[in-house]
Amino acid sequence: MTVKIPIEFSNELIEIIVQQVLNTLDEQPQNPEPINDLPPYPTRKQVKKVLRIGDERLNQWIDGGLKVIPFGKETRFDREDIRAFLTQLKI
């Protein structure tokens, strides 16, 4: 059996709650970009781990213009190229 009880909040109470949430969010430290955690020339594995993406997404980025640096059998990236590419995607 389900019992539904309508609850009504006054506008004043809603405003107080909203203000408290906003104040709490302002006090939270801002997380720096995860790109800053990458080494200057990360491998595919490092990029995927730090940015929390998979092979498919990374391959889409490469197909979309993300520059790669061939390094022997590995593929590396320039951290600043990744930053510029992601900034371009947000526009």
N, C-alpha and C positions, 0 to 999 in steps of 0.2 A: 504494500500500500504506500502511495506517495502523498505526502501532505505538502501543499504549497502555501506559504505564508507571505503575502506581499509586504515588503519592507520599503518604507519611504524615508529618504534622507532629506533633511533641509538643505537648502542651497548654502547656508552658512557652514554646515558640517562638511559638505563637499569641498568648499573652498579651503577650509582648514586642512583637510586631507591632501588636497592637491598641492598646497603650499609646503606641507611637510615632506611630501615625496620630492618636490622640486629642490628643496633645501638639501635633502639627503643625497640626491643625485649630484648637486653642485659640490658637495663635500667629498665625494668619491674621487680618488686620483684618476686622472685620465690615462688610459693605457696608450703607450707609444705605439707607433705603427709596427706591426710585426716584421716589416721589411728591415727595420733597424737591427733585428736579431740575426739577420743573415750575414755570413762572412762576405767580404768584398766580391769574391768570385765563387758563388755557391754551385754545388752540383745539383743535378735533377732531384736527387734524394733529399738534399737539404732544403731546396725550394718547396718541395711537396710537404715536407714535415713542418716547416715553420709557417707556411701559408695555409696549411691544412687543406690541400687540394690533392686530387688524384692524377694519374697519368693522362686520363682523357682531357681534363681541364687544361693541364700544362701543354698538351699537344695542340689543343685549340688555340691557346695563346701563341704558341710558336707559329701555327698556321696563320694567325691573325697579325703577325709582324713582330713578335718578341724576338729580339736578336739572341742567337746562340753563339757560343765560342767553342769550336771543336778543340778538344784537349786530349790528344791520344785517343783512347777508346771511350773516354767520358765526354759528356757535354756539360759545359759550364755556362754561367750567365754572369753578366755584370749587374751588381745590385742596383746601380743607378738606372740601367736599362729597364729593369723590372719596375722600379719606382715610376719611371716615365711612362711605361706601357700601362700600368694600372691607373695612373692619373689620366691618361688619354681615354681609358675605358669609362671612367666616371663622368666624362663630359657628355 
